[in-house]
Amino acid sequence: MAAYDRALAAYTKARAAYDLADKVYWNAIQRKRKIRVAKLAHGEPILLDDYVLTQPPVYAGPARPVNPSVPPKRVSPPYVPIVADFLNAAKREFDFVPQKPRNEREFKNAYAAAALAAGLTPHQAVRTYAFEATGNGTYDVQAGLETNSPKAHAITTALGYNQLLTTNSVEALAEAGNRFINVLSARSKRLTGKARDTLEAKIAILRTMMRFARSVPDDWSQLEVLASSPKGLAIQALNLDVDIGPLLQAQDLATSVAFARRHGRTEALDAAELEMMNLTGDGNGFDMITLSPDWQSKVPTANFFQESGYLDNPVAQRNNVVSRLLAATNAQMDVEAQKPGARDLATAFARSVGATSPDIGQPD
């Protein structure tokens, strides 16, 4: 116990020093982010000094010692809802059962049509799919369950081609639900009989879900609370529906494209730039991709994350300046875009635009 007490004292001292430095660093990140936001709002130029140019502190002290007088406790990781939970919640809360596609090709065709209608390019959609869904992901793939390994486990609720979290789905429905309803209503008018009745019933359920999604302001933290509720989990099941899922998945990217356009970006975003907005949020991502190339090689990626998000993202930590993160993202997209699933999606886009062969090499 005497040895433990000495080790604990050494650990406590080292950890306190690190915690102080860490707090100072992330407070500076937040303070300078607020300065940049204010400058943008007033049309003032942003300076290199408006970013933190040092890397986050890394704890290098001794590990916390184990108390020999206390039996070790086994700590289980928190449970992450999976597809079965989304389906059960959808049936229970809204009496909704997603209409699954007959096969993956049907969903890819529907997604390609939805993405093009939402203003996305094949380059953006296919390479983002390749990056987010490993280049072979199915419409119902969930983060952590990309393989059939018995040891695989869900790590987040992220689902589908663009890996939407439950909060993403709730937000997309709140913001664009009326557009989804208009698209489905126009489709319904072209149907007859049972097919039309089925789609009309689906639209009615979608309206009810949309009212729930709009029951709080469009604020991420408040939407996050909704998304973790039984009704929020039910909304996640919309991604599995062949009519609604493609609209939701495409909307997530289209929102970022529209954000960039509103803020003066006239040329098409390339897929890696779009992924930065998807990764860090539209505001932070746009801040990142509009840095000059010279600044991109100097500005740490930590400037564009919350601390918890940065610590959960080893890729952003390894590629710890913007230029390296963009390069690493593009490199991974290059590899994953050659896999069969990504090639099939590229072919679906080619069919949608009447091309003879897929071409996803250029942003536009």
Helices and strands as residue ranges (DSSP letters): H 2-41, G 48-50, H 83-94, H 104-117, H 122-132, H 166-188, H 193-213, H 220-227, H 230-236, G 237-240, H 245-262, H 271-280, H 282-289, H 293-296, G 301-304, H 307-311, H 314-318, H 322-336, H 340-353
